[in-house]
């Protein structure tokens, strides 16, 4: 097998990259034409798209911890259909910190650690 020089391989790479760019451009043209047709059909201006595209998305944040946060974090959330969810009553409360848990979802660390230490979950029941 004949060995190729680095210059020959780099030239082939440049040629293939140019070909890939041309193919990408060729694939984009019908998509852009379709978008323009849809914009005209729905009377959408480029400025409308720029405005919508430039809006920052709301970042997802981790829920804050603590008793006040558990009440406040669930109060404003709504279900899929836009209906308000019913508040779930608290079933467990940490006697020292006041942290609460409804019994739904992942078991809080403070209950897991207490159970490892030999405490019974029912000792935290409200």
SEBAVEX-796452 format. One record per residue: residue number from 1; x, y, z of N, C-alpha, C in turn. Coordinates in Angstrom, 1 decimal. Atoms other than C-alpha are relative to their C-alpha. Last residue first. Layout:
SITE,NUM,X,Y,Z,X,Y,Z,X,Y,Z
...
END
This chain:
SITE,126,0.7,-1.2,-0.6,-47.5,14.7,61.4,-1.3,-0.5,0.6
SITE,125,1.4,-0.2,0.5,-45.4,11.5,60.9,-0.6,1.2,0.7
SITE,124,0.1,-1.4,0.6,-41.7,11.9,61.7,-1.4,0.3,-0.5
SITE,123,-0.3,-0.9,-1.1,-41.6,8.9,64.2,0.0,1.5,-0.6
SITE,122,1.2,-0.4,-0.7,-43.5,6.9,61.5,0.3,1.0,1.1
SITE,121,0.6,-1.1,0.8,-40.3,6.8,59.5,-1.2,0.5,0.7
SITE,120,1.1,0.5,0.8,-38.6,4.7,62.2,-0.7,1.2,-0.7
SITE,119,1.3,-0.7,-0.3,-35.2,5.7,63.4,-1.1,-0.6,-0.9
SITE,118,0.9,0.8,-0.8,-32.3,3.2,63.1,-1.3,0.6,0.4
SITE,117,-0.5,-0.1,-1.4,-29.4,5.4,62.0,-1.0,-0.8,0.9
SITE,116,-1.3,0.8,-0.1,-30.0,4.3,58.4,0.5,0.0,1.4
SITE,115,0.3,1.4,0.0,-33.7,5.4,58.9,1.3,-0.8,0.0
SITE,114,0.6,0.4,-1.3,-32.5,8.8,60.1,-0.4,-1.4,0.0
SITE,113,-1.1,0.1,-1.0,-30.2,9.2,57.1,-0.5,-0.4,1.3
SITE,112,-0.9,1.1,0.4,-33.0,8.3,54.6,1.1,-0.1,1.1
SITE,111,0.7,1.2,-0.4,-35.4,10.7,56.4,0.9,-1.3,-0.3
SITE,110,0.1,0.1,-1.5,-33.0,13.6,56.3,-0.7,-1.2,0.5
SITE,109,-1.2,0.5,-0.6,-32.1,12.8,52.7,-0.1,-0.1,1.5
SITE,108,-1.0,-1.0,-0.4,-35.6,13.3,51.5,1.2,-0.6,0.7
SITE,107,-0.1,-0.2,-1.5,-37.4,10.3,50.0,1.1,1.0,0.3
SITE,106,-1.2,0.5,-0.6,-38.0,10.8,46.2,0.1,0.3,1.5
SITE,105,-1.3,-0.3,0.6,-41.5,11.5,45.2,1.2,-0.6,0.7
SITE,104,-0.1,0.2,1.5,-44.5,11.6,47.3,1.3,0.3,-0.5
SITE,103,0.0,1.5,0.2,-44.6,11.2,51.1,0.0,-0.4,-1.4
SITE,102,1.4,0.5,0.1,-45.6,14.8,51.6,-0.1,-1.5,-0.2
SITE,101,0.1,0.8,1.2,-42.3,15.9,53.0,-1.4,-0.6,-0.1
SITE,100,1.2,0.9,0.2,-41.5,18.6,55.5,0.2,-0.8,-1.3
SITE,99,0.2,0.5,1.4,-38.4,20.3,56.9,-1.2,-0.9,-0.1
SITE,98,1.3,-0.4,0.5,-39.0,21.8,60.4,-0.2,-0.4,-1.5
SITE,97,-0.1,-1.0,1.1,-35.3,21.7,61.2,-1.3,0.5,-0.5
SITE,96,-1.0,-1.0,-0.3,-35.4,19.9,64.6,0.0,1.1,-1.1
SITE,95,0.3,-0.7,-1.2,-38.7,17.9,64.5,1.0,1.1,0.3
SITE,94,-1.2,0.2,-0.8,-38.4,16.9,60.8,-0.1,0.9,1.3
SITE,93,-0.7,-1.3,-0.4,-41.9,16.8,59.5,1.2,-0.4,0.8
SITE,92,-1.2,0.1,-0.9,-43.7,14.0,57.6,0.6,1.3,0.3
SITE,91,0.1,1.2,-0.8,-47.2,13.7,56.1,1.2,-0.2,1.0
SITE,90,-1.2,0.4,-0.5,-47.7,17.2,54.6,-0.2,-1.2,0.9
SITE,89,-0.3,-0.2,-1.4,-50.9,17.6,52.7,1.3,-0.6,0.4
SITE,88,-0.1,1.3,-0.6,-50.9,17.7,48.9,0.4,0.3,1.5
SITE,87,-1.2,0.1,-0.9,-52.1,21.0,47.6,0.0,-1.4,0.7
SITE,86,0.4,0.0,-1.4,-54.6,20.5,44.8,1.3,-0.1,0.8
SITE,85,0.0,1.3,-0.7,-53.3,21.3,41.3,-0.4,0.2,1.5
SITE,84,-0.8,-0.1,-1.2,-54.4,24.4,39.4,0.0,-1.4,0.7
SITE,83,0.7,0.0,-1.2,-55.7,23.7,36.0,0.9,0.0,1.2
SITE,82,0.1,-1.4,-0.5,-53.7,24.7,33.0,-0.8,0.1,1.2
SITE,81,1.1,-0.6,0.7,-54.3,21.4,31.1,-0.2,1.4,0.5
SITE,80,-0.1,-0.1,1.4,-50.9,20.1,32.0,-1.1,0.8,-0.7
SITE,79,0.0,1.3,0.7,-51.2,20.9,35.7,0.2,0.2,-1.5
SITE,78,1.3,0.4,0.5,-50.2,24.2,37.4,0.1,-1.3,-0.8
SITE,77,-0.1,0.9,1.1,-47.4,25.3,39.6,-1.4,-0.5,-0.4
SITE,76,0.1,-0.7,1.2,-47.7,28.4,41.8,0.0,-1.0,-1.2
SITE,75,1.2,-0.8,0.1,-48.4,26.7,45.1,-0.2,0.6,-1.4
SITE,74,1.0,0.7,0.6,-45.8,24.0,44.8,-1.3,0.8,-0.2
SITE,73,-0.4,0.5,1.3,-42.7,26.1,45.2,-1.2,-0.8,-0.6
SITE,72,0.1,-1.0,1.0,-44.2,28.2,48.0,0.3,-0.6,-1.4
SITE,71,1.3,-0.6,0.1,-45.0,25.4,50.3,-0.1,0.9,-1.2
SITE,70,0.9,1.1,0.4,-41.8,23.4,49.8,-1.4,0.5,-0.2
SITE,69,-0.2,0.2,1.5,-39.8,26.7,49.9,-0.9,-1.1,-0.5
SITE,68,0.7,-1.1,0.7,-41.2,27.6,53.3,0.1,-0.2,-1.5
SITE,67,1.4,0.1,-0.2,-40.2,24.2,54.8,-0.8,1.1,-0.8
SITE,66,0.5,-0.6,-1.2,-36.7,24.1,53.3,-1.5,0.0,0.1
SITE,65,0.3,1.0,-1.1,-35.0,23.4,50.1,-0.5,0.8,1.1
SITE,64,-0.6,-0.3,-1.3,-35.1,25.5,46.9,-0.4,-0.9,1.1
SITE,63,0.9,-0.5,-1.0,-36.3,23.8,43.7,0.8,0.3,1.3
SITE,62,0.3,1.0,-1.0,-33.6,23.5,41.1,-0.8,0.6,1.0
SITE,61,-0.7,0.0,-1.3,-33.9,26.0,38.4,-0.3,-1.1,0.8
SITE,60,0.6,0.9,-1.1,-34.9,25.7,34.8,0.9,0.0,1.2
SITE,59,-0.9,1.1,-0.5,-33.8,28.7,32.8,-0.7,-0.9,1.0
SITE,58,-0.1,0.1,-1.5,-36.5,30.7,31.1,0.8,-1.2,0.4
SITE,57,0.9,1.0,-0.6,-35.7,31.1,27.4,0.2,0.0,1.5
SITE,56,-0.7,1.0,-0.8,-34.2,34.3,26.2,-1.0,-1.0,0.6
SITE,55,0.5,0.0,-1.4,-36.2,36.1,23.5,0.8,-1.1,0.8
SITE,54,-0.8,-0.6,-1.0,-34.0,36.6,20.5,-0.4,0.0,1.4
SITE,53,-1.2,0.8,-0.1,-35.7,34.1,18.2,0.9,0.6,1.1
SITE,52,0.3,1.3,-0.7,-39.1,35.6,18.9,1.3,-0.8,0.2
SITE,51,0.4,-0.2,-1.4,-37.9,39.1,18.1,-0.3,-1.3,0.8
SITE,50,-1.2,-0.4,-0.8,-35.9,38.0,15.1,-0.4,0.3,1.4
SITE,49,-0.9,1.1,-0.2,-38.9,36.1,13.8,1.2,0.4,0.9
SITE,48,0.8,0.9,-0.9,-41.3,39.0,14.2,0.9,-1.2,0.4
SITE,47,-0.2,-0.6,-1.3,-38.6,41.3,12.6,-0.8,-0.8,1.1
SITE,46,-1.3,0.4,-0.5,-38.6,39.0,9.6,0.3,0.5,1.4
SITE,45,-1.1,-0.8,0.4,-42.3,39.6,9.2,1.3,-0.5,0.6
SITE,44,-1.0,0.0,-1.0,-45.1,37.0,9.5,1.2,0.8,-0.6
SITE,43,-0.4,-1.4,-0.2,-48.1,37.5,7.4,0.9,0.2,1.1
SITE,42,0.5,-0.3,-1.3,-49.3,33.8,7.8,0.4,1.5,0.4
SITE,41,1.4,0.5,-0.1,-49.0,32.9,4.1,-0.6,0.4,1.4
SITE,40,0.8,-0.8,0.9,-45.9,35.0,3.6,-1.5,-0.4,0.2
SITE,39,0.0,-1.4,-0.6,-44.1,33.5,6.6,-1.0,0.9,-0.8
SITE,38,0.8,0.0,-1.2,-45.1,30.0,5.4,-0.1,1.4,0.6
SITE,37,1.4,0.2,0.4,-43.8,30.7,1.9,-0.9,0.0,1.2
SITE,36,0.4,-1.3,0.5,-40.5,32.1,3.4,-1.5,-0.1,-0.5
SITE,35,0.2,-0.9,-1.1,-40.1,28.9,5.5,-0.6,1.4,-0.5
SITE,34,1.3,0.4,-0.7,-40.7,26.7,2.5,-0.3,0.9,1.2
SITE,33,1.2,-0.3,0.9,-38.1,28.6,0.5,-1.3,-0.3,0.7
SITE,32,0.1,-1.4,-0.1,-35.6,28.3,3.4,-1.2,0.5,-0.8
SITE,31,0.6,-0.3,-1.3,-36.2,24.6,3.5,-0.2,1.4,0.2
SITE,30,1.5,0.3,0.0,-35.8,24.3,-0.3,-0.6,0.2,1.4
SITE,29,0.8,-0.9,0.9,-32.4,26.2,-0.1,-1.5,-0.4,0.0
SITE,28,0.6,-1.1,-0.7,-31.0,24.4,2.9,-0.9,0.8,-0.9
SITE,27,1.1,0.5,-0.8,-30.3,21.0,1.2,-0.7,1.2,0.7
SITE,26,1.0,0.5,0.9,-28.2,22.7,-1.5,-1.2,-0.5,0.7
SITE,25,0.7,-1.1,0.6,-26.3,24.7,1.1,-1.1,-0.4,-0.9
SITE,24,0.8,-0.6,-1.1,-25.5,21.5,3.0,-0.8,1.2,-0.5
SITE,23,1.2,0.9,-0.2,-24.4,19.8,-0.2,-0.9,0.6,1.1
SITE,22,0.9,-0.2,1.2,-22.1,22.7,-1.1,-1.2,-0.8,0.2
SITE,21,0.6,-1.4,-0.1,-20.6,22.7,2.4,-1.0,0.2,-1.1
SITE,20,1.0,0.1,-1.1,-20.0,18.9,2.2,-0.7,1.3,0.2
SITE,19,1.2,0.7,0.5,-18.3,19.4,-1.1,-1.1,-0.2,1.0
SITE,18,0.7,-0.9,0.9,-16.0,22.1,0.3,-1.2,-0.7,-0.6
SITE,17,0.7,-1.0,-0.8,-15.2,19.8,3.2,-0.8,1.0,-0.8
SITE,16,1.2,0.6,-0.6,-14.4,17.0,0.9,-0.8,1.0,0.8
SITE,15,0.9,0.3,1.1,-12.0,19.1,-1.1,-1.3,-0.6,0.5
SITE,14,0.5,-1.3,0.4,-10.3,20.5,2.0,-1.1,-0.2,-1.1
SITE,13,0.9,-0.5,-1.1,-9.9,16.9,3.3,-0.7,1.3,-0.4
SITE,12,1.3,0.8,0.1,-8.5,15.7,0.0,-1.0,0.5,1.1
SITE,11,0.6,-0.5,1.2,-5.9,18.6,0.1,-1.3,-0.8,-0.2
SITE,10,0.6,-1.2,-0.4,-5.0,17.6,3.7,-0.8,0.6,-1.2
SITE,9,1.2,0.3,-0.9,-4.5,14.0,2.6,-0.7,1.3,0.4
SITE,8,1.0,0.6,0.9,-2.2,15.1,-0.3,-1.3,-0.3,0.8
SITE,7,0.5,-1.0,0.9,-0.2,17.4,2.0,-1.1,-0.5,-0.9
SITE,6,0.9,-0.8,-0.8,0.2,14.7,4.6,-0.7,1.1,-0.9
SITE,5,-0.6,-1.1,-0.8,1.8,12.5,2.1,-1.1,0.8,0.7
SITE,4,0.3,-1.3,0.6,0.2,9.3,1.0,0.7,1.1,0.9
SITE,3,0.3,-1.0,-1.0,1.7,5.9,1.7,-0.2,1.4,-0.7
SITE,2,-0.8,-1.2,0.1,1.4,3.3,-1.0,-0.4,1.0,1.1
SITE,1,0.8,-1.2,0.0,0.0,0.0,0.0,0.9,1.2,0.0
END
